[in-house]
């Protein structure tokens, strides 16, 4: 099949979850013999036309000149280009800035949209933007041939609120079993003697609650915060916690080996995401043998079940540092690895997408 993936900034990943997903899925489909095209922003640092057998289409992106509004232009350019190439399948990842152009999607291709999370719930957005995103969600549903939900919570939301069916396919992860403690030396860390989180600097990821709880606890072990801090909220967090020298803002790290080792050796990994679907960084933490403390919501609980510690506010977080967490480590991590091996391997996820594409293309 000839397959297009739109809706991301492009591959290889230099940004976030959907880009990581596009990277793994496109490569997996190419290895299965399909012709795959991924749309990249022309601002993406990778400027070649092919990446490991995946065709790359570079489209004009005005985000550098227009800010977030530029994403609408970029998505329009991707959709217009996709109309020329006679794809069997167009997989659209998310709908935030693309669904306004939904009626322009190629009519002769099967359009499948991964509905992402509940974007309109994100607190970084004004009431007007939240209203628009609710509309955008409906437009995406109406202009797609089929929907994919990457979490049980999203699938329930689509059924309950729109009475539409969706195919549940989560993200995947690779088991990490080759730890290299030399990575810790680069960051002056000791095994299981630090804490960490990986997230975009957005309010709904509950980073402030986590760091407030850490501050409140008086714990002196290092706390690593991984994620770009150039945005307004990231700048605010750095300023708020600048007096606690144990909180280390490391910026974005995209070397998967470094991330896997940091997760593997952390004393406790915090996952504060609250409005998304199956977040890739959560599965990667599970596959890296990390003991996880997660925000208490349906998205995280449907993945982690009983094999995690949970929090809702900074007081809950603070109490976690007083718990004998080592009592949970062996049982929780072993069961989470088992989940990755049976439910969330990339081989299974790629097979699930390929089977869906074959069925729908017929």
KOLGUMAR-30487 format. One line per field, with one value per residue (C-alpha): residue number from 1; residue in one letter; chain; x, z, y. Coordinates in nm, 2 decimals. Layout:
num <- NUM:...
residuo <- A:...
cadena <- A:...
c1 <- X:...
c3 <- Z:...
c2 <- Y:...
***
This chain:
num <- 1:2:3:4:5:6:7:8:9:10:11:12:13:14:15:16:17:18:19:20:21:22:23:24:25:26:27:28:29:30:31:32:33:34:35:36:37:38:39:40:41:42:43:44:45:46:47:48:49:50:51:52:53:54:55:56:57:58:59:60:61:62:63:64:65:66:67:68:69:70:71:72:73:74:75:76:77:78:79:80:81:82:83:84:85:86:87:88:89:90:91:92:93:94:95:96:97:98:99:100:101:102:103:104:105:106:107:108:109:110:111:112:113:114:115:116:117:118:119:120:121:122:123:124:125:126:127:128:129:130:131:132:133:134:135:136:137:138:139:140:141:142:143:144:145:146:147:148:149:150:151:152:153:154:155:156:157:158:159:160:161:162:163:164:165:166:167:168:169:170:171:172:173:174:175:176:177:178:179:180:181:182:183:184:185:186:187:188:189:190:191:192:193:194:195:196:197:198:199:200:201:202:203:204:205:206:207:208:209:210:211:212:213:214:215:216:217:218:219:220:221:222:223:224:225:226:227:228:229:230:231:232:233:234:235:236:237:238:239:240:241:242:243:244:245:246:247:248:249:250:251:252:253:254:255:256:257:258:259:260:261:262:263:264:265:266:267:268:269:270:271:272:273:274:275:276:277:278:279:280:281:282:283:284:285:286:287:288:289:290:291:292:293:294:295:296:297:298:299:300:301:302:303:304:305:306:307:308:309:310:311:312:313:314:315:316:317:318:319:320:321:322:323:324:325:326:327:328:329:330:331:332:333:334:335:336:337:338:339:340:341:342:343:344:345:346:347:348:349:350:351:352:353:354:355:356:357:358:359:360:361:362
residuo <- X:X:X:X:X:X:X:X:X:X:X:X:X:X:X:X:X:X:X:X:X:X:X:X:X:X:X:X:X:X:X:X:X:X:X:X:X:X:X:X:X:X:X:X:X:X:X:X:X:X:X:X:X:X:X:X:X:X:X:X:X:X:X:X:X:X:X:X:X:X:X:X:X:X:X:X:X:X:X:X:X:X:X:X:X:X:X:X:X:X:X:X:X:X:X:X:X:X:X:X:X:X:X:X:X:X:X:X:X:X:X:X:X:X:X:X:X:X:X:X:X:X:X:X:X:X:X:X:X:X:X:X:X:X:X:X:X:X:X:X:X:X:X:X:X:X:X:X:X:X:X:X:X:X:X:X:X:X:X:X:X:X:X:X:X:X:X:X:X:X:X:X:X:X:X:X:X:X:X:X:X:X:X:X:X:X:X:X:X:X:X:X:X:X:X:X:X:X:X:X:X:X:X:X:X:X:X:X:X:X:X:X:X:X:X:X:X:X:X:X:X:X:X:X:X:X:X:X:X:X:X:X:X:X:X:X:X:X:X:X:X:X:X:X:X:X:X:X:X:X:X:X:X:X:X:X:X:X:X:X:X:X:X:X:X:X:X:X:X:X:X:X:X:X:X:X:X:X:X:X:X:X:X:X:X:X:X:X:X:X:X:X:X:X:X:X:X:X:X:X:X:X:X:X:X:X:X:X:X:X:X:X:X:X:X:X:X:X:X:X:X:X:X:X:X:X:X:X:X:X:X:X:X:X:X:X:X:X:X:X:X:X:X:X:X:X:X:X:X:X:X:X:X:X:X:X:X:X:X:X:X:X
cadena <- A:A:A:A:A:A:A:A:A:A:A:A:A:A:A:A:A:A:A:A:A:A:A:A:A:A:A:A:A:A:A:A:A:A:A:A:A:A:A:A:A:A:A:A:A:A:A:A:A:A:A:A:A:A:A:A:A:A:A:A:A:A:A:A:A:A:A:A:A:A:A:A:A:A:A:A:A:A:A:A:A:A:A:A:A:A:A:A:A:A:A:A:A:A:A:A:A:A:A:A:A:A:A:A:A:A:A:A:A:A:A:A:A:A:A:A:A:A:A:A:A:A:A:A:A:A:A:A:A:A:A:A:A:A:A:A:A:A:A:A:A:A:A:A:A:A:A:A:A:A:A:A:A:A:A:A:A:A:A:A:A:A:A:A:A:A:A:A:A:A:A:A:A:A:A:A:A:A:A:A:A:A:A:A:A:A:A:A:A:A:A:A:A:A:A:A:A:A:A:A:A:A:A:A:A:A:A:A:A:A:A:A:A:A:A:A:A:A:A:A:A:A:A:A:A:A:A:A:A:A:A:A:A:A:A:A:A:A:A:A:A:A:A:A:A:A:A:A:A:A:A:A:A:A:A:A:A:A:A:A:A:A:A:A:A:A:A:A:A:A:A:A:A:A:A:A:A:A:A:A:A:A:A:A:A:A:A:A:A:A:A:A:A:A:A:A:A:A:A:A:A:A:A:A:A:A:A:A:A:A:A:A:A:A:A:A:A:A:A:A:A:A:A:A:A:A:A:A:A:A:A:A:A:A:A:A:A:A:A:A:A:A:A:A:A:A:A:A:A:A:A:A:A:A:A:A:A:A:A:A:A:A
c1 <- 0.00:0.09:0.05:0.08:0.13:0.03:-0.02:0.33:0.63:0.82:1.07:1.32:1.17:1.28:0.96:0.72:0.50:0.33:0.67:0.81:0.51:0.54:0.90:0.84:0.52:0.66:0.98:0.78:0.55:0.84:1.00:0.68:0.71:0.48:0.55:0.53:0.54:0.58:0.51:0.78:0.78:1.04:1.18:1.27:1.64:1.64:1.64:1.68:1.40:1.44:1.49:1.57:1.35:1.07:0.99:0.99:0.78:0.89:0.60:0.61:0.56:0.49:0.53:0.86:0.68:0.33:0.36:0.10:-0.12:0.15:0.06:-0.27:-0.08:0.15:-0.14:-0.31:0.01:0.04:-0.33:-0.30:0.01:-0.15:-0.42:-0.17:-0.01:-0.29:-0.24:-0.43:-0.43:-0.39:-0.32:-0.38:-0.23:-0.44:-0.68:-0.59:-0.49:-0.59:-0.96:-1.06:-0.92:-1.09:-1.31:-0.99:-0.86:-0.82:-1.15:-1.00:-0.78:-0.91:-0.86:-0.80:-0.76:-0.59:-0.80:-0.52:-0.63:-0.90:-0.73:-1.01:-0.95:-0.59:-0.58:-0.31:-0.59:-0.83:-1.20:-1.23:-0.96:-1.12:-1.45:-1.27:-1.10:-1.44:-1.56:-1.24:-1.29:-1.63:-1.50:-1.23:-1.49:-1.71:-1.44:-1.26:-1.35:-1.24:-1.11:-0.84:-0.84:-0.51:-0.66:-0.97:-1.07:-1.07:-1.27:-1.53:-1.54:-1.60:-1.88:-2.05:-2.04:-2.06:-2.20:-1.92:-1.71:-1.33:-1.06:-0.85:-0.48:-0.24:0.12:0.40:0.73:1.05:1.17:1.49:1.72:2.08:2.14:2.46:2.53:2.80:2.52:2.47:2.82:2.75:2.48:2.66:2.39:2.38:2.16:1.80:1.92:1.72:1.37:1.26:0.98:0.96:0.69:0.61:0.60:0.22:-0.01:-0.22:0.09:0.09:0.46:0.40:0.20:0.48:0.76:0.55:0.51:0.89:0.97:0.72:0.87:1.22:1.38:1.73:1.79:1.81:1.49:1.54:1.29:1.33:1.15:1.19:1.15:1.15:0.77:0.59:0.50:0.85:1.00:0.76:0.85:1.23:1.17:0.95:1.18:1.51:1.60:1.59:1.92:1.82:1.56:1.75:1.58:1.77:1.57:1.47:1.66:1.59:1.86:1.65:1.95:2.01:1.64:1.61:1.90:1.78:1.44:1.59:1.80:1.56:1.43:1.08:0.94:0.66:0.40:0.16:-0.02:-0.39:-0.58:-0.41:-0.45:-0.19:0.11:0.43:0.66:0.45:0.49:0.86:0.89:0.72:0.95:1.25:1.17:1.09:0.88:0.60:0.40:0.12:-0.16:-0.48:-0.70:-0.87:-0.60:-0.31:-0.51:-0.63:-0.26:-0.10:-0.38:-0.26:0.11:0.18:0.16:-0.09:-0.14:-0.39:-0.23:0.10:0.02:-0.02:0.32:0.49:0.38:0.52:0.88:0.81:0.68:0.90:0.87:1.13:0.87:0.67:0.96:1.01:0.64:0.52:0.81:0.78:0.41:0.45:0.72:0.48:0.21:0.46:0.55:0.19:0.00:0.23:0.51:0.58:0.56:0.20:0.11:0.25:0.07:-0.26:-0.22:-0.13:-0.43:-0.66:-0.51:-0.55:-0.91:-1.01:-0.82:-1.02
c3 <- 0.00:-0.04:0.30:0.41:0.77:0.83:1.14:1.29:1.27:1.11:1.16:1.30:1.63:1.75:1.92:2.10:2.12:1.78:1.61:1.80:1.70:1.33:1.34:1.47:1.27:0.93:0.97:1.07:0.77:0.53:0.67:0.59:0.22:0.21:0.05:0.33:0.31:0.62:0.60:0.76:0.85:0.63:0.96:1.07:1.12:0.90:0.54:0.33:0.12:0.26:0.61:0.64:0.35:0.45:0.20:0.34:0.21:0.33:0.35:0.42:0.79:0.90:1.28:1.30:1.17:1.30:1.61:1.68:1.40:1.15:1.22:1.04:0.72:0.76:0.79:0.49:0.28:0.38:0.29:-0.04:-0.13:-0.02:-0.28:-0.56:-0.46:-0.48:-0.14:-0.04:0.32:0.48:0.86:1.03:1.38:1.58:1.47:1.65:1.35:1.06:1.10:0.96:0.63:0.67:0.36:0.15:0.25:-0.06:-0.14:-0.31:-0.01:0.31:0.58:0.93:1.22:1.55:1.78:2.03:2.37:2.49:2.35:2.45:2.81:2.81:3.06:2.86:2.61:2.66:2.67:2.30:2.20:2.40:2.23:1.89:1.98:2.07:1.73:1.57:1.74:1.58:1.24:1.25:1.33:1.04:0.78:0.86:0.72:1.03:1.38:1.60:1.98:2.15:2.49:2.64:2.79:2.44:2.29:2.57:2.51:2.14:2.20:2.48:2.34:1.96:1.93:1.70:1.69:1.69:1.68:1.99:1.91:2.18:2.14:2.17:2.35:2.33:2.64:2.76:2.91:2.84:3.12:3.12:3.45:3.28:3.16:3.53:3.55:3.29:3.51:3.84:3.97:4.17:4.11:4.25:4.43:4.22:4.08:3.74:3.50:3.13:2.98:2.77:2.99:3.00:3.31:3.25:3.28:3.65:3.67:3.91:4.15:4.13:4.20:4.47:4.65:4.61:4.75:5.04:5.13:5.20:5.01:4.90:4.63:4.28:4.08:3.70:3.48:3.11:2.85:2.66:2.88:2.62:2.64:2.89:3.14:3.12:3.20:3.48:3.64:3.62:3.79:4.06:4.16:4.09:4.47:4.49:4.34:4.36:4.09:3.76:3.44:3.17:2.86:2.59:2.56:2.25:2.27:2.36:2.52:2.76:2.84:2.90:3.13:3.33:3.37:3.45:3.74:3.88:4.24:4.13:3.79:3.79:3.52:3.55:3.22:3.27:2.94:2.68:2.56:2.60:2.65:2.49:2.77:3.02:2.82:2.78:3.16:3.21:2.96:3.12:3.45:3.63:3.95:3.85:4.04:3.82:3.82:3.92:3.61:3.37:3.10:3.34:3.54:3.23:3.15:3.49:3.69:4.05:3.95:4.03:4.30:4.24:4.33:4.28:4.45:4.59:4.94:4.78:4.60:4.92:5.11:4.84:4.94:5.29:5.17:5.17:4.79:4.76:4.89:4.56:4.31:4.23:4.20:4.01:3.76:3.68:3.61:3.40:3.19:3.14:3.01:2.76:2.64:2.59:2.50:2.40:2.19:1.87:1.67:1.79:1.73:1.38:1.30:1.43:1.21:0.91:0.96:0.99:0.68:0.48:0.59:0.51:0.18:0.06
c2 <- 0.00:0.36:0.52:0.89:1.01:1.37:1.58:1.58:1.81:1.52:1.25:1.16:1.28:1.62:1.72:1.48:1.18:1.18:1.23:0.93:0.73:0.83:0.73:0.38:0.32:0.44:0.24:-0.07:-0.04:0.01:-0.31:-0.49:-0.38:-0.07:0.26:0.52:0.90:1.12:1.49:1.71:2.08:2.26:2.39:2.03:1.98:1.67:1.80:1.48:1.33:0.98:0.85:0.47:0.40:0.63:0.90:1.25:1.54:1.88:2.13:2.51:2.58:2.94:2.87:3.05:3.37:3.33:3.13:2.85:2.99:2.89:2.52:2.58:2.68:2.39:2.14:2.30:2.26:1.89:1.82:2.00:1.80:1.47:1.53:1.49:1.16:0.90:0.75:0.44:0.54:0.88:0.85:1.18:1.22:1.46:1.73:2.05:2.26:2.03:1.96:2.31:2.18:1.84:1.88:1.92:1.58:1.35:1.19:0.88:0.79:0.62:0.89:0.76:1.00:0.92:1.14:1.21:1.34:1.58:1.88:2.12:2.04:2.17:2.46:2.65:2.74:3.03:2.97:3.08:2.83:2.56:2.63:2.61:2.28:2.13:2.22:2.09:1.75:1.72:1.84:1.57:1.30:1.42:1.44:1.11:0.77:0.59:0.68:0.53:0.58:0.54:0.49:0.32:0.66:0.83:0.54:0.58:0.95:0.91:0.66:0.84:1.20:1.14:0.78:0.69:0.37:0.37:0.11:0.10:0.09:0.22:0.33:0.08:0.06:-0.14:-0.33:-0.17:-0.43:-0.30:-0.04:0.15:0.32:0.53:0.76:0.86:0.98:1.25:1.39:1.33:1.09:0.77:0.47:0.51:0.83:1.08:1.15:1.26:1.35:1.39:1.62:1.92:2.22:2.26:2.31:2.00:1.78:1.87:1.96:2.24:2.01:1.75:2.01:2.18:1.84:1.77:2.12:2.07:1.73:1.88:1.59:1.67:1.41:1.56:1.60:1.60:1.78:1.68:1.89:2.21:2.51:2.79:2.85:3.07:2.80:2.65:3.00:3.04:2.70:2.78:3.11:2.97:2.69:2.86:2.86:2.48:2.38:2.01:2.07:2.04:2.16:1.96:2.08:1.85:1.52:1.31:1.04:0.74:0.56:0.85:0.87:0.49:0.48:0.78:0.62:0.28:0.41:0.67:0.62:0.73:0.84:1.10:1.10:1.39:1.39:1.42:1.49:1.28:0.93:0.66:0.88:0.74:0.85:0.65:0.33:0.40:0.45:0.11:-0.06:0.10:-0.07:0.25:0.27:0.51:0.77:0.88:1.14:0.97:0.97:0.72:0.75:0.65:0.40:0.21:0.15:0.11:-0.04:-0.13:-0.12:0.24:0.50:0.78:1.14:1.42:1.72:1.84:1.70:1.35:1.40:1.52:1.20:0.98:1.08:0.95:0.61:0.30:0.29:0.01:-0.23:-0.18:-0.17:-0.53:-0.63:-0.31:-0.30:-0.68:-0.66:-0.34:-0.51:-0.80:-0.56:-0.41:-0.76:-0.87:-0.55:-0.27:-0.41:-0.20:-0.52:-0.57:-0.20:-0.20:-0.52:-0.38:-0.07:-0.27:-0.50:-0.20:-0.04:-0.36:-0.41:-0.05:-0.03:-0.34
***
